[in-house]
């Protein structure tokens, strides 16, 4: 799927002003990365926006062959999206308008170049345009993994996980905030078709909602029930309109289906949140987290534009839900894993246990709680404490284990380490659970190297025990060995999935 979709439309805001044409690069073949000093860590390797010659884009799309069509849309002024490959082998999406959409070529070039200056890693960035004769073409980064609408409403393998839904809301808010600072305050027709997924499986917001002067024949691609009230009243789109649309996207993410805002607000006022929430998310989220997004949606969907929050508020409301610190954390699950996409020859598993999720978040307190609840059950008999004869040594071992477990429960981690160390010396059969508990205790007292050693010992006890791999991942991350930590997390998830599959399909 390219960066355009069959239901993307652009509208002319009646109060929008004609923009003066911006100078385009003198060299049409320029492909250096954007030199704008204001674009810092938010940018990846994106070529400078440029004007393409028509023959280059025609060649990229194989003569605009029907086999290269990604989508078609528009009624009064049709447009077609093609998949293309540029001379440098970069895959792109090429949107080909009817000239009825943009009869003035200079106006088209001006608007496209303005949008092309807005760059962000959460945006499907425009990299060029073309206006030769009757042709009006936009060129953007290619998004191969479909739209939010597809993954949310028409999924085939799995419903969209809660973690990804929160990530999408946060990433959209980031883009809108960035556009706000770039003085592109009006984003037209924000909806689930505008969010696309890149090669990594990360969500991106289509830049074409920033194009404000197209005449596709429609204003909003969604049902009138989802259209901002001020547009229905006046035919005008204002900066607050995108806040309303953000609220409708939140409803989509929360419910997994199209719920008209008026009906959703009735459910919210009646505190019937279970009727609002997607049943496939059961057990995946904390009630307080869901309540935050529900309340935010309610604020965004206020009838009067002045009662809606500002863009910056969207960020401050959603950011705390990003407990994984996804951009920085080496232990955050890759998006393609959460999405169930096959980026690698052996796709990573997507169903994590509470322990796996806690390790992804680097939440040591949650890991502690899970280990307490699990007890020694994960050892599956292979390495349970073995008592062959009732001796004083066995009694000492039982007492030491008891004192160690009490200290571990009470978060007296230094005492737990002392008792578990004594226990290890007394046991004739090593216990992976004891090593794991001591490993977490070491992490709690900032001794990551000793924690790693114990986690490795736990793996020796049970070579395919996911918990042992997860603990190694935590220790490696604490030691700054980011790549190794991610590998261990992935190994643990793989063994966890293998275990789950064996339960579902016993031999």
Secondary structure, 3 states (H helix, E strand, C coil): CCCCCCCCCCCCCCCCCCCCCCCCCCCCCCCCECCCCCCCCCCCCCECCEECCHHHHHHHCCCCCHHHEEEEECCCCCEEEEEEECCCCCEEEEEEECCCCCCCHHHHHHHHHHHHCCCCCCEECEEEEECCCCCEEEEEECCCCCEHHHHHHCCCCCCCCHHHHHHHHHHHHHHHHHHHHCCCCCCCCCCCCCEEECCCCCEEEEHHHHCCCCCCCCCCCCCHHHCCHHHHHHCCCCHHHHHHHHHHHHHHHHHCCCCCHHHHHHHHHCCCHHHHCCHHHCCCCCHHHHHHHHHHHHHHCCCCHHHCCCHHHHHHHHHCCCCCCCCCCCCCCCHHHHHCCCCCCCCCCCCCCHHHHHHHCCCHHHHHHHHHHHCCHHHCCCCCCCCCCCCHHHHHHHHHHHHHHHHHHCCCHHHHHHHHHHHHHHCCCCCHHHHHHHHHHHHHCCCHHHHHHHHHHHHHHCCCCHHHHHHHHHHHHHCCCHHHHHHHHHHHHHHHHHHHHHHHCCC
